[in-house]
Amino acid sequence: MLILGNTEGWKLYGRLTNGNFLFADPTDRVYFSGANFGDVILSAQDSTHLATSGGAHRCTTTHLHNTKYLSGSTVSINGAGSTSLPVASSQCPLLFVLFSLEEIVIEGGSFYIYSTGDNPVANVTFYAAEGGVSSTWKEINGYNNRLTLSARSTPATDHDFNMACSYMPSTGSGVTGNIKIRASYV
Amino acid sequence: MTPTPEVRWIATISDGSTAVEHSGEYTVRPGERKPWVRLCTFLAENDLHLTSLRLNLMGRTIHLPRSKFDRFDMNERSRAPHSYSLQYHIEGELDNGTFSQTQFVDLAAHYDGFSVHYVQDITDGNNSWVIVTEGDSPLAETPRRTEK
Protein backbone atom coordinates (compact mmCIF):
# COMPACT_ATOMS: atom_id res chain seq x y z
CA MET A 1 0.00 0.00 0.00
CA LEU A 2 1.24 3.48 -0.86
CA ILE A 3 1.78 6.23 1.66
CA LEU A 4 -0.95 8.56 0.47
CA GLY A 5 -0.78 11.60 2.68
CA ASN A 6 -4.57 11.83 2.62
CA THR A 7 -6.76 10.12 5.13
CA GLU A 8 -10.20 9.26 3.83
CA GLY A 9 -11.99 6.00 4.32
CA TRP A 10 -15.34 4.30 4.72
CA LYS A 11 -16.76 3.04 7.97
CA LEU A 12 -19.83 0.84 8.13
CA TYR A 13 -22.21 0.78 11.08
CA GLY A 14 -25.32 -1.24 11.72
CA ARG A 15 -28.07 0.96 13.16
CA LEU A 16 -29.88 -0.85 15.95
CA THR A 17 -33.57 -0.44 16.75
CA ASN A 18 -32.67 1.09 20.13
CA GLY A 19 -30.90 3.96 18.37
CA ASN A 20 -27.37 2.75 19.02
CA PHE A 21 -24.81 1.76 16.42
CA LEU A 22 -22.80 -1.40 15.99
CA PHE A 23 -19.51 -0.82 14.20
CA ALA A 24 -18.96 -3.43 11.52
CA ASP A 25 -15.56 -5.03 11.67
CA PRO A 26 -13.83 -5.37 8.29
CA THR A 27 -14.67 -9.08 8.21
CA ASP A 28 -18.35 -8.79 9.23
CA ARG A 29 -21.31 -9.58 7.00
CA VAL A 30 -24.74 -8.02 6.64
CA TYR A 31 -27.17 -10.86 7.25
CA PHE A 32 -30.82 -10.93 6.19
CA SER A 33 -33.21 -13.47 7.73
CA GLY A 34 -36.81 -14.40 8.30
CA ALA A 35 -38.37 -13.42 11.61
CA ASN A 36 -35.27 -14.43 13.58
CA PHE A 37 -31.57 -14.65 12.80
CA GLY A 38 -31.02 -17.61 10.53
CA ASP A 39 -34.68 -18.19 9.67
CA VAL A 40 -35.55 -18.92 6.04
CA ILE A 41 -36.89 -15.91 4.14
CA LEU A 42 -40.36 -16.44 2.68
CA SER A 43 -40.65 -13.35 0.47
CA ALA A 44 -38.50 -10.44 1.63
CA GLN A 45 -36.41 -10.38 4.79
CA ASP A 46 -38.16 -9.79 8.14
CA SER A 47 -34.99 -9.05 10.10
CA THR A 48 -31.54 -7.59 9.42
CA HIS A 49 -28.36 -8.38 11.33
CA LEU A 50 -24.61 -8.18 11.44
CA ALA A 51 -22.75 -11.46 11.62
CA THR A 52 -19.11 -12.40 11.81
CA SER A 53 -17.35 -13.92 8.82
CA GLY A 54 -17.92 -17.26 10.51
CA GLY A 55 -21.67 -16.65 10.61
CA ALA A 56 -21.98 -15.86 14.33
CA HIS A 57 -24.74 -13.41 15.23
CA ARG A 58 -23.36 -10.06 16.44
CA CYS A 59 -26.53 -8.08 17.26
CA THR A 60 -27.93 -10.74 19.58
CA THR A 61 -29.90 -8.48 21.95
CA THR A 62 -31.10 -5.67 19.70
CA HIS A 63 -31.16 -6.14 15.95
CA LEU A 64 -30.64 -3.71 13.12
CA HIS A 65 -33.61 -1.82 11.77
CA ASN A 66 -35.43 -3.85 9.14
CA THR A 67 -36.68 -2.18 5.97
CA LYS A 68 -38.82 -4.61 3.97
CA TYR A 69 -39.85 -3.90 0.40
CA LEU A 70 -43.63 -3.82 -0.07
CA SER A 71 -44.00 -1.98 -3.37
CA GLY A 72 -41.96 0.39 -5.47
CA SER A 73 -42.66 3.30 -3.11
CA THR A 74 -43.64 1.66 0.20
CA VAL A 75 -41.82 -0.12 3.00
CA SER A 76 -42.52 -2.02 6.21
CA ILE A 77 -40.15 -0.81 8.93
CA ASN A 78 -39.51 -3.26 11.76
CA GLY A 79 -42.67 -5.21 10.97
CA ALA A 80 -45.02 -2.22 11.01
CA GLY A 81 -47.59 -1.46 8.32
CA SER A 82 -46.97 0.14 4.97
CA THR A 83 -45.19 3.49 4.93
CA SER A 84 -44.21 5.61 1.97
CA LEU A 85 -40.58 6.19 1.15
CA PRO A 86 -38.23 7.90 1.85
CA VAL A 87 -37.16 5.93 4.89
CA ALA A 88 -36.01 8.25 7.67
CA SER A 89 -32.25 8.18 8.06
CA SER A 90 -32.73 7.19 11.70
CA GLN A 91 -34.50 4.00 10.59
CA CYS A 92 -32.04 2.80 7.96
CA PRO A 93 -30.22 -0.40 8.92
CA LEU A 94 -26.90 0.54 7.33
CA LEU A 95 -24.85 3.69 7.85
CA PHE A 96 -21.80 4.20 5.66
CA VAL A 97 -19.62 7.10 6.80
CA LEU A 98 -17.03 8.60 4.49
CA PHE A 99 -14.61 10.14 6.95
CA SER A 100 -11.69 12.45 6.28
CA LEU A 101 -9.08 14.33 8.26
CA GLU A 102 -9.79 17.31 6.00
CA GLU A 103 -13.11 18.87 5.03
CA ILE A 104 -14.39 17.46 1.76
CA VAL A 105 -17.39 17.82 -0.53
CA ILE A 106 -18.84 14.89 -2.44
CA GLU A 107 -19.92 15.04 -6.04
CA GLY A 108 -21.99 11.88 -5.70
CA GLY A 109 -21.54 8.16 -5.70
CA SER A 110 -23.18 4.82 -6.22
CA PHE A 111 -24.30 1.75 -4.29
CA TYR A 112 -25.00 -1.77 -5.56
CA ILE A 113 -24.54 -5.47 -4.95
CA TYR A 114 -22.55 -7.65 -7.26
CA SER A 115 -21.05 -11.02 -7.91
CA THR A 116 -17.69 -11.38 -9.62
CA GLY A 117 -16.76 -8.66 -12.08
CA ASP A 118 -19.55 -6.29 -11.01
CA ASN A 119 -22.13 -8.69 -12.47
CA PRO A 120 -25.53 -9.32 -10.84
CA VAL A 121 -25.89 -11.89 -8.08
CA ALA A 122 -27.95 -14.89 -9.22
CA ASN A 123 -31.21 -15.90 -7.52
CA VAL A 124 -31.83 -12.69 -5.64
CA THR A 125 -33.73 -9.44 -6.01
CA PHE A 126 -32.17 -6.68 -3.95
CA TYR A 127 -33.63 -3.23 -3.41
CA ALA A 128 -32.02 -0.17 -1.83
CA ALA A 129 -33.04 3.38 -1.05
CA GLU A 130 -31.04 6.26 0.36
CA GLY A 131 -32.43 7.32 3.72
CA GLY A 132 -34.19 10.67 3.68
CA VAL A 133 -33.67 10.97 -0.08
CA SER A 134 -35.09 8.16 -2.23
CA SER A 135 -38.85 8.27 -2.77
CA THR A 136 -38.80 4.91 -4.58
CA TRP A 137 -36.86 1.67 -4.20
CA LYS A 138 -34.25 0.83 -6.81
CA GLU A 139 -33.23 -2.69 -7.65
CA ILE A 140 -29.44 -2.53 -7.35
CA ASN A 141 -28.25 -5.95 -8.48
CA GLY A 142 -25.13 -5.39 -10.58
CA TYR A 143 -23.19 -2.29 -11.60
CA ASN A 144 -25.59 -1.45 -14.43
CA ASN A 145 -28.41 -1.13 -11.86
CA ARG A 146 -26.52 0.95 -9.31
CA LEU A 147 -28.25 3.49 -7.10
CA THR A 148 -26.89 7.00 -7.56
CA LEU A 149 -26.10 8.62 -4.22
CA SER A 150 -26.84 12.26 -3.54
CA ALA A 151 -24.13 14.92 -3.54
CA ARG A 152 -22.85 16.60 -0.38
CA SER A 153 -21.97 20.21 -1.18
CA THR A 154 -21.27 21.45 2.36
CA PRO A 155 -17.64 20.80 3.38
CA ALA A 156 -17.35 18.41 6.33
CA THR A 157 -14.99 15.80 7.70
CA ASP A 158 -17.71 13.13 7.97
CA HIS A 159 -20.43 12.46 5.42
CA ASP A 160 -23.21 9.98 6.23
CA PHE A 161 -24.91 7.73 3.71
CA ASN A 162 -27.90 5.99 5.28
CA MET A 163 -29.08 2.99 3.30
CA ALA A 164 -32.32 1.05 3.50
CA CYS A 165 -32.10 -2.42 1.96
CA SER A 166 -34.46 -5.26 1.14
CA TYR A 167 -33.38 -8.74 0.16
CA MET A 168 -35.59 -11.20 -1.72
CA PRO A 169 -33.89 -14.49 -2.58
CA SER A 170 -35.69 -16.75 -5.01
CA THR A 171 -34.30 -19.81 -3.24
CA GLY A 172 -35.40 -18.95 0.34
CA SER A 173 -31.95 -18.45 1.85
CA GLY A 174 -28.27 -19.03 1.37
CA VAL A 175 -27.68 -16.49 -1.40
CA THR A 176 -24.57 -14.41 -0.78
CA GLY A 177 -23.30 -11.39 -2.63
CA ASN A 178 -21.01 -8.41 -2.29
CA ILE A 179 -21.76 -4.74 -1.61
CA LYS A 180 -19.94 -1.83 -3.23
CA ILE A 181 -20.22 1.85 -2.36
CA ARG A 182 -18.42 4.56 -4.31
CA ALA A 183 -17.99 8.29 -3.89
CA SER A 184 -16.13 11.07 -5.70
CA TYR A 185 -14.85 13.95 -3.59
CA VAL A 186 -12.32 16.70 -3.11
CA MET B 1 8.32 10.91 12.07
CA THR B 2 5.62 11.15 9.42
CA PRO B 3 6.78 9.50 6.18
CA THR B 4 6.84 11.57 3.01
CA PRO B 5 3.77 10.71 0.90
CA GLU B 6 4.53 8.83 -2.29
CA VAL B 7 1.75 10.51 -4.30
CA ARG B 8 1.66 14.26 -4.91
CA TRP B 9 0.48 16.73 -7.51
CA ILE B 10 2.81 19.46 -8.79
CA ALA B 11 1.41 22.56 -10.49
CA THR B 12 3.10 25.39 -12.34
CA ILE B 13 1.35 28.73 -11.81
CA SER B 14 1.08 31.47 -14.42
CA ASP B 15 3.38 33.74 -12.35
CA GLY B 16 6.16 31.18 -12.78
CA SER B 17 6.01 29.69 -9.29
CA THR B 18 5.38 26.05 -8.47
CA ALA B 19 2.89 24.58 -5.99
CA VAL B 20 3.64 21.13 -4.60
CA GLU B 21 1.21 19.03 -2.59
CA HIS B 22 2.51 18.09 0.88
CA SER B 23 4.96 21.00 0.78
CA GLY B 24 4.83 24.63 1.99
CA GLU B 25 1.30 26.04 1.82
CA TYR B 26 -0.10 22.79 0.51
CA THR B 27 0.36 20.36 3.37
CA VAL B 28 -2.58 18.50 4.90
CA ARG B 29 -4.34 20.67 7.48
CA PRO B 30 -6.83 18.76 9.61
CA GLY B 31 -10.26 20.38 9.53
CA GLU B 32 -9.47 22.54 6.50
CA ARG B 33 -10.09 22.00 2.80
CA LYS B 34 -7.72 19.88 0.77
CA PRO B 35 -4.52 21.42 -0.66
CA TRP B 36 -5.95 21.34 -4.19
CA VAL B 37 -9.01 23.34 -3.14
CA ARG B 38 -6.81 25.85 -1.34
CA LEU B 39 -4.69 26.19 -4.51
CA CYS B 40 -7.84 26.89 -6.58
CA THR B 41 -8.87 29.57 -4.08
CA PHE B 42 -5.40 31.16 -4.15
CA LEU B 43 -5.40 31.25 -7.95
CA ALA B 44 -8.86 32.82 -8.11
CA GLU B 45 -8.03 35.47 -5.52
CA ASN B 46 -4.83 36.46 -7.32
CA ASP B 47 -6.04 36.36 -10.92
CA LEU B 48 -3.74 33.44 -11.74
CA HIS B 49 -4.13 30.13 -13.54
CA LEU B 50 -2.10 26.97 -14.05
CA THR B 51 0.17 26.45 -17.03
CA SER B 52 0.87 22.80 -16.25
CA LEU B 53 -0.13 20.02 -13.87
CA ARG B 54 1.57 16.72 -13.16
CA LEU B 55 1.35 13.83 -10.74
CA ASN B 56 4.37 12.36 -9.04
CA LEU B 57 3.87 8.73 -8.06
CA MET B 58 6.71 6.92 -6.36
CA GLY B 59 9.24 9.04 -8.25
CA ARG B 60 7.55 8.77 -11.64
CA THR B 61 6.02 11.91 -13.12
CA ILE B 62 2.88 11.88 -15.28
CA HIS B 63 2.32 15.15 -17.17
CA LEU B 64 -1.14 16.32 -18.16
CA PRO B 65 -1.64 18.29 -21.38
CA ARG B 66 -0.14 21.76 -21.03
CA SER B 67 0.53 24.99 -22.81
CA LYS B 68 3.77 25.42 -24.76
CA PHE B 69 4.57 21.72 -25.00
CA ASP B 70 7.97 21.88 -26.63
CA ARG B 71 8.95 18.21 -26.79
CA PHE B 72 8.94 15.71 -29.67
CA ASP B 73 8.30 18.45 -32.26
CA MET B 74 4.69 18.66 -31.09
CA ASN B 75 4.67 22.31 -30.09
CA GLU B 76 2.63 23.42 -33.10
CA ARG B 77 0.14 20.58 -32.80
CA SER B 78 -0.39 20.31 -29.05
CA ARG B 79 -3.35 22.10 -27.54
CA ALA B 80 -3.43 23.66 -24.08
CA PRO B 81 -6.44 23.07 -21.82
CA HIS B 82 -8.32 26.08 -20.52
CA SER B 83 -8.23 24.76 -16.94
CA TYR B 84 -7.49 21.80 -14.69
CA SER B 85 -9.33 20.00 -11.92
CA LEU B 86 -8.60 17.28 -9.41
CA GLN B 87 -10.81 14.96 -7.41
CA TYR B 88 -10.61 11.62 -5.65
CA HIS B 89 -12.69 8.47 -5.94
CA ILE B 90 -13.08 5.91 -3.20
CA GLU B 91 -14.61 2.46 -3.39
CA GLY B 92 -15.61 0.36 -0.41
CA GLU B 93 -16.32 -3.30 -1.05
CA LEU B 94 -17.92 -5.70 1.39
CA ASP B 95 -16.72 -8.73 -0.48
CA ASN B 96 -17.42 -12.17 0.95
CA GLY B 97 -16.71 -11.14 4.50
CA THR B 98 -13.94 -8.60 3.94
CA PHE B 99 -14.46 -4.84 3.78
CA SER B 100 -11.70 -3.43 1.56
CA GLN B 101 -11.14 0.06 0.22
CA THR B 102 -9.46 1.48 -2.87
CA GLN B 103 -8.71 5.15 -3.58
CA PHE B 104 -7.99 6.88 -6.86
CA VAL B 105 -6.78 10.37 -7.76
CA ASP B 106 -8.33 11.90 -10.89
CA LEU B 107 -6.53 14.82 -12.55
CA ALA B 108 -8.29 16.40 -15.50
CA ALA B 109 -7.39 18.87 -18.25
CA HIS B 110 -10.48 20.71 -19.51
CA TYR B 111 -11.12 21.93 -23.05
CA ASP B 112 -14.18 23.46 -24.64
CA GLY B 113 -16.57 20.51 -24.95
CA PHE B 114 -14.44 17.74 -23.50
CA SER B 115 -11.93 16.82 -20.80
CA VAL B 116 -8.93 14.48 -20.58
CA HIS B 117 -8.63 12.62 -17.27
CA TYR B 118 -5.71 10.74 -15.81
CA VAL B 119 -6.98 8.43 -13.05
CA GLN B 120 -4.43 6.67 -10.86
CA ASP B 121 -5.04 3.93 -8.31
CA ILE B 122 -3.32 5.31 -5.21
CA THR B 123 -4.02 2.41 -2.89
CA ASP B 124 -1.57 -0.02 -4.45
CA GLY B 125 -0.52 2.03 -7.51
CA ASN B 126 -0.95 -0.81 -9.99
CA ASN B 127 -3.45 0.69 -12.42
CA SER B 128 -4.10 3.98 -14.16
CA TRP B 129 -6.50 5.08 -16.88
CA VAL B 130 -6.70 7.90 -19.43
CA ILE B 131 -10.33 8.86 -20.10
CA VAL B 132 -11.92 11.47 -22.37
CA THR B 133 -15.26 12.78 -21.13
CA GLU B 134 -17.92 15.27 -22.15
CA GLY B 135 -20.13 17.41 -19.98
CA ASP B 136 -17.96 17.55 -16.85
CA SER B 137 -18.89 19.84 -13.97
CA PRO B 138 -15.72 19.73 -11.89
CA LEU B 139 -15.96 20.13 -8.13
CA ALA B 140 -12.72 22.10 -7.90
CA GLU B 141 -11.62 23.68 -11.19
CA THR B 142 -8.77 26.13 -11.56
CA PRO B 143 -9.46 29.56 -13.10
CA ARG B 144 -9.50 29.42 -16.88
CA ARG B 145 -6.54 30.47 -18.96
CA THR B 146 -7.42 33.52 -21.02
CA GLU B 147 -4.48 33.88 -23.41
CA LYS B 148 -4.07 31.65 -26.47
Interface residues (C-beta under 8 A of the other chain):
Chain A: M1 L2 I3 L4 G5 N6 T7 E8 G9 W10 L12 A24 D25 P26 T27 D28 R29 V30 S53 F96 L98 L101 E102 E103 I104 V105 E107 P155 T157 T176 N178 I179 K180 I181 R182 A183 S184 Y185 V186
Chain B: P3 T4 P5 E6 V7 R8 E21 H22 V28 R29 P30 G31 E32 R33 K34 W36 V37 L57 M58 L86 Q87 Y88 H89 I90 E91 G92 E93 L94 D95 N96 G97 T98 F99 S100 Q101 Q103 D106 I122 T123 D124 G125 L139 A140
